[in-house]
Amino acid sequence: MTNQPVPEDPTWEAKRRRAGIAAFLVGAAASIAFFAFFPGLPHVIDWGAIIVSLSIGGLARWAWQSRITKNHATPR
């Protein structure tokens, strides 16, 4: 049985997790809105648009969490 690493600061981990969830939701909502309202696109939300939106949300989550982690690790 492997031991799970214990987070050094549970409040920091909780803040990082909440920020990741918020970034995912914003990224996914923005891309769904793009597919729904951008002129010239068919105004149909199909499975491709949903998969792309979830991917963009995941990318936004990853980018935001790496940014705040890098800023947290950098001494001021």
Protein Blocks (a to p, Z undefined) as FASTA:
>chain_A
ZZddddfblmlmmmmmmmmmmmmmmmmmmmmmmmmmmghiacbdcfklmmmmmmmmmmmm
mmmmmmmmmmmmpcZZ
